[in-house]
């Protein structure tokens, strides 16, 4: 009867809660609250209804109300599943994962033998990363329910504790404990699942017990790994290599190659083990064995310990591959080139064993030259060809091309072969020394072939890339290179025009979009870059790996609000990813995927420590400080920020470089590619830039803290904090930005690069010093105000130079390549004026309280207190007026610049010249494609003009608001 009554109560409760759940799911939170109120009116102690009401308040923006309701429910220690799940949802949305642990821990105390409650408690500890309590909870679960998964949850929790302890303790205490726990289960014969064996192997490998791990694989436990037998063989070979049993590992990889000729990772490990065996004397190798190499079958059963024997074995694989006929594999051909490269690096004589490298390349090119993978396969081996023989190689490869040099292809296979020939020619550097006229002729020839390709390369799936798109990419690369080397802006517009034209026909080709984004960013066309960025549809992980391409440069074009929105979108991704990664961890435990747990934790930490995440966080807060137009709004904005000026809570040494610096495809010679050293150099500079911006933010927050009442706390009145931060800012020195390069993936200068080395930082430092000096006078009204008055003069001088630089840059902007610099200078000047506007509010509130009323303890005291204040107030008013004048001048300069950009000037006529000449040249054929490209050049020029005018209007709007801000301090 009791059970039946419980079931009835559950059904009734579910029926009463259903309308609340429905309104929550539909997003009508007010209705959900009303339904909850109806239920609670009938049943005031219905905890689940209270929690759902709190959740509705939370989603309606009333977090405080939600919090108070949840606290009242938590005090009653609920144990029913619906209430606890609803509280879990609310706390997750509030990012209070520790509270989830608390409610389930309290519930477990009430019902210690509940398997469900303990399971939820374990997963709650997984979300917060409390590995010790995970272990305790898992073992409690195993104690009440003797199930293997719970026991191995505990083992994995012990393994994860190695992340929190020193390495010596992990090896001497933590990992041996995990091993003993597994050994106990093995001795009892309770190891059942494949995942449990894999966890044991992982524990042994982490302790470098490689022999024991190999014994496990070769023993009965190894037979339990049945999901991927190929993985077992490669694992055995890898373990043998770690034991320096190179011969056995080598023979295993030879066996694997016999089974699969086209697995490139097998070849790589085969080469590695062969080199380890090189020049070693094998006791079992006899002279008879040496002679036995003459028999082909024996080659599979004896090790290859020198380049000659490796070459023999590779030839054996090549012969077997040739027997495949039209189904030949690529790897045997590439393996010979890999051996040639190795011997070249070791300064050996590869020609003696393998022949001419050009013959090896040609051997590969003949069967695979008509495949899209051809160039990417050969690219790393092309530097082996001496530069003096590059033309000879091209002549040899061209023999496999059925048509003459100027003859157009008849099918897509001929076209792909010609495209690969063109890419190889560029990678060999044969296009570098061409004259400008020859390069333009080459571009026109490539476009002619692109137009012809459309007739023979029909793509049914719109998400596929047509083969002939490669002609446009190569042509645009040539024009991009010419624009940088010759400083000709028209070449960039021509490149943009042909890319936009091709994008209309191939809307899914992200190579076009990435290159367009790069070009528009180079010339400061922020709005055009934004439209291209939207076409890329970047999402999820790409916001981190590719976000640097656009987010860091958007504010350089004056589009401050749009840049702020991008930072906010990126931050939402990072926040959502953190929550999602917690779910991945819980699922990994639930399904026993122990090997994935460490990967998910590493992935989460990599994103959390992303330098792009840190940059977006800092830039987002700084951009928020550019928006207030009153001191009260500024105080509110500062109050919303999670920043403590005295505490730089960023772990700079842990920041990770997640940028994809190879995302833009390049066909340039290897010497032009980004080197690992250059990548590291640009990353370190990025970190220093973020440090500078973070320090600026902390300085502003410390200046606002001067308005707080004095206290003994280190974070109170900032008696010595602001001078210390000013000192750090004054000596901040960024590494020099490397010289510009034609490498497509090389990062563009950011706006901060223009701030550093200009007058912006000195003006900001002077303004901060003035704030501190006024705070000193506030504490000691009888002090000397000469230093403050002198600082006001210096601030006036510095800001005048800042605005003069901006006006000069805007007025002298007569080149497209200078346009980004002009916009950056104007944007930086606006930012500096905005920071000074914020500080003007601080100045006013520091000075006025002392002058607001006389002391009541005597006339002399009154005179001493009030005497210097009128002079300070008058000087501050003059400073605000001067800042307002500078802002107005900058506003006028931007207006003049906008008017000049709006006209079709000589620059725009020049930009159209190349395309019109092209049309005249092909007029005899009435080429419709060239006419469309003519129209696209005009469209790109119009797009650029619109983009610049959008930036100008945004700057004018921002500067107008800033002028009103200064005017409030003048009156």
Secondary structure, 3 states (H helix, E strand, C coil): CHHHHHHHHHHHHHHHHHHHHHHHHHCCHHHHHHHHHHHHHHCCCCHHHHHHHHHHHHHCCCHHHHHHHHHHHHCCCCCCHHHHHHHHHHHHHCCCHHHHHHHHHHHHHHCCCCHHHHHHHHHHHHHHCCHHHHHHHHHHHHHHCCCHHHHHHHHHHHHHHHHCCCHHHHHHHHHHHHHHHHHHHHHCCCCCCHHHHHHHHHHHHHCCCHHHHHHHHHCHHHHHCCCCHHHHHHHHHHHHHHCCCHHHHHHHHHHHHHHCCCCHHHHHHHHHHHHHHCCCCCCCCCHHHHHHHHCHHHHHCCCCCCHHHHHHHHHHHHHHHHCCHHHCCCHHHHHHHHHHHHHHHCCCCHHHHHCCHHHHHHHHHHHHCCCCCHHHHHHHHHHHCCHHHHHHHHHHHHCCCCCCCCCCCCCHHHHHHHHHHHHHHHHCCCCCCCCHHHHHHHHHHHHHHHHHHHHHCCCCCCCCCCCCHHHHHHHHHHHHHHHHHHCCHHHHHHHHHHHHHHHHHCCCCHHHHHHHHHHHHHCCCHHHHHHHHHHHCCCCCHHHHCHHHCHHHHHHHCCHHHHHHHHHHHHHHHHHHHHHHHHHHHHHHHCCCHHHHHHHHHHHHHHHCEHHHHHHHHHHHHHHCCCCCCHHHHHHHHHHCCCCCCCCCCCHHHCECCCCCCCCCCCCCHHHCCCHHHHHHHHHHHHHHHHHHHHHHHHHHHHHHCCCCCCCCCCCCCCCHHHHHHHHHHCCCCCCCCCCCCCCCCCCCCHHHHHCCCCHHHHHHHHHHHHHHHHHHHHCCCCCCHHHHHHHHHHHHHHHHHHHHHHHHHHCCCCHHHHHHHHHHHHHHHHHHHHHHHHHHHHHHHHHHHHCCCCCCCHHHHHHHHCCHHHHHHHHHHHHHHHHHHHHHHHHHHHHHHHHHHCCCHHHHHHHHHHHHHHHHCHHHCCHHHHHHHHHHHHHHHHHHHHHHHHHHHHHHHHHHHHHHHHHHHC
